[in-house]
Amino acid sequence: MIAPIGRLALFTALLLAAACGRSEGRAAGGTSDMTAVDRAVAVAQGIRAHPTAADSILAAHDLTRDGFDALMYDIAADSALARAYTEAIR
């Protein structure tokens, strides 16, 4: 099992690789996409600030660990979303 901070680092690396590796993708992204990015940023920042409360933070955003993984992979798969996430998480 990967520790929450290790998982966050892994996803950040995946997102950076996806953002740098592809230039195509959706031009602007829809409202629901940006909501997904906002949600992922809120969860990631919460876990970064309080790694021992990761499960509580996920639950507060109606996510499980697997659900958060899926959300991050969806964002990483879209270069525009990955770029938005990367900019927002800084």
MODELLER restraints for C-alpha pairs under 7 A, 6 or more apart:
rsr = mdl.restraints
at = mdl.atoms
rsr.add(forms.Gaussian(group=physical.xy_distance, feature=features.Distance(at['CA:4:A'], at['CA:51:A']), mean=6.19, stdev=0.5))
rsr.add(forms.Gaussian(group=physical.xy_distance, feature=features.Distance(at['CA:4:A'], at['CA:54:A']), mean=6.81, stdev=0.5))
rsr.add(forms.Gaussian(group=physical.xy_distance, feature=features.Distance(at['CA:5:A'], at['CA:48:A']), mean=6.69, stdev=0.5))
rsr.add(forms.Gaussian(group=physical.xy_distance, feature=features.Distance(at['CA:5:A'], at['CA:51:A']), mean=6.57, stdev=0.5))
rsr.add(forms.Gaussian(group=physical.xy_distance, feature=features.Distance(at['CA:8:A'], at['CA:44:A']), mean=6.84, stdev=0.5))
rsr.add(forms.Gaussian(group=physical.xy_distance, feature=features.Distance(at['CA:11:A'], at['CA:72:A']), mean=6.74, stdev=0.5))
rsr.add(forms.Gaussian(group=physical.xy_distance, feature=features.Distance(at['CA:14:A'], at['CA:76:A']), mean=6.49, stdev=0.5))
rsr.add(forms.Gaussian(group=physical.xy_distance, feature=features.Distance(at['CA:15:A'], at['CA:76:A']), mean=4.80, stdev=0.5))
rsr.add(forms.Gaussian(group=physical.xy_distance, feature=features.Distance(at['CA:15:A'], at['CA:82:A']), mean=5.40, stdev=0.5))
rsr.add(forms.Gaussian(group=physical.xy_distance, feature=features.Distance(at['CA:16:A'], at['CA:86:A']), mean=6.91, stdev=0.5))
rsr.add(forms.Gaussian(group=physical.xy_distance, feature=features.Distance(at['CA:18:A'], at['CA:76:A']), mean=5.66, stdev=0.5))
rsr.add(forms.Gaussian(group=physical.xy_distance, feature=features.Distance(at['CA:18:A'], at['CA:77:A']), mean=6.64, stdev=0.5))
rsr.add(forms.Gaussian(group=physical.xy_distance, feature=features.Distance(at['CA:18:A'], at['CA:79:A']), mean=6.03, stdev=0.5))
rsr.add(forms.Gaussian(group=physical.xy_distance, feature=features.Distance(at['CA:18:A'], at['CA:82:A']), mean=6.64, stdev=0.5))
rsr.add(forms.Gaussian(group=physical.xy_distance, feature=features.Distance(at['CA:19:A'], at['CA:79:A']), mean=4.86, stdev=0.5))
rsr.add(forms.Gaussian(group=physical.xy_distance, feature=features.Distance(at['CA:19:A'], at['CA:82:A']), mean=5.38, stdev=0.5))
rsr.add(forms.Gaussian(group=physical.xy_distance, feature=features.Distance(at['CA:19:A'], at['CA:83:A']), mean=5.40, stdev=0.5))
rsr.add(forms.Gaussian(group=physical.xy_distance, feature=features.Distance(at['CA:22:A'], at['CA:79:A']), mean=6.07, stdev=0.5))
rsr.add(forms.Gaussian(group=physical.xy_distance, feature=features.Distance(at['CA:23:A'], at['CA:79:A']), mean=6.59, stdev=0.5))
rsr.add(forms.Gaussian(group=physical.xy_distance, feature=features.Distance(at['CA:24:A'], at['CA:79:A']), mean=6.83, stdev=0.5))
rsr.add(forms.Gaussian(group=physical.xy_distance, feature=features.Distance(at['CA:25:A'], at['CA:78:A']), mean=6.01, stdev=0.5))
rsr.add(forms.Gaussian(group=physical.xy_distance, feature=features.Distance(at['CA:25:A'], at['CA:79:A']), mean=5.71, stdev=0.5))
rsr.add(forms.Gaussian(group=physical.xy_distance, feature=features.Distance(at['CA:25:A'], at['CA:80:A']), mean=6.17, stdev=0.5))
rsr.add(forms.Gaussian(group=physical.xy_distance, feature=features.Distance(at['CA:26:A'], at['CA:80:A']), mean=6.24, stdev=0.5))
rsr.add(forms.Gaussian(group=physical.xy_distance, feature=features.Distance(at['CA:27:A'], at['CA:80:A']), mean=6.97, stdev=0.5))
rsr.add(forms.Gaussian(group=physical.xy_distance, feature=features.Distance(at['CA:37:A'], at['CA:81:A']), mean=6.75, stdev=0.5))
rsr.add(forms.Gaussian(group=physical.xy_distance, feature=features.Distance(at['CA:37:A'], at['CA:85:A']), mean=5.72, stdev=0.5))
rsr.add(forms.Gaussian(group=physical.xy_distance, feature=features.Distance(at['CA:41:A'], at['CA:85:A']), mean=6.66, stdev=0.5))
rsr.add(forms.Gaussian(group=physical.xy_distance, feature=features.Distance(at['CA:41:A'], at['CA:88:A']), mean=6.83, stdev=0.5))
rsr.add(forms.Gaussian(group=physical.xy_distance, feature=features.Distance(at['CA:41:A'], at['CA:89:A']), mean=5.94, stdev=0.5))
rsr.add(forms.Gaussian(group=physical.xy_distance, feature=features.Distance(at['CA:43:A'], at['CA:57:A']), mean=6.46, stdev=0.5))
rsr.add(forms.Gaussian(group=physical.xy_distance, feature=features.Distance(at['CA:43:A'], at['CA:58:A']), mean=6.56, stdev=0.5))
rsr.add(forms.Gaussian(group=physical.xy_distance, feature=features.Distance(at['CA:46:A'], at['CA:57:A']), mean=6.53, stdev=0.5))
rsr.add(forms.Gaussian(group=physical.xy_distance, feature=features.Distance(at['CA:47:A'], at['CA:53:A']), mean=6.93, stdev=0.5))
rsr.add(forms.Gaussian(group=physical.xy_distance, feature=features.Distance(at['CA:47:A'], at['CA:54:A']), mean=5.29, stdev=0.5))
rsr.add(forms.Gaussian(group=physical.xy_distance, feature=features.Distance(at['CA:47:A'], at['CA:57:A']), mean=6.87, stdev=0.5))
rsr.add(forms.Gaussian(group=physical.xy_distance, feature=features.Distance(at['CA:58:A'], at['CA:64:A']), mean=5.89, stdev=0.5))
rsr.add(forms.Gaussian(group=physical.xy_distance, feature=features.Distance(at['CA:75:A'], at['CA:81:A']), mean=5.37, stdev=0.5))
rsr.add(forms.Gaussian(group=physical.xy_distance, feature=features.Distance(at['CA:75:A'], at['CA:82:A']), mean=5.44, stdev=0.5))
rsr.add(forms.Gaussian(group=physical.xy_distance, feature=features.Distance(at['CA:76:A'], at['CA:82:A']), mean=5.11, stdev=0.5))
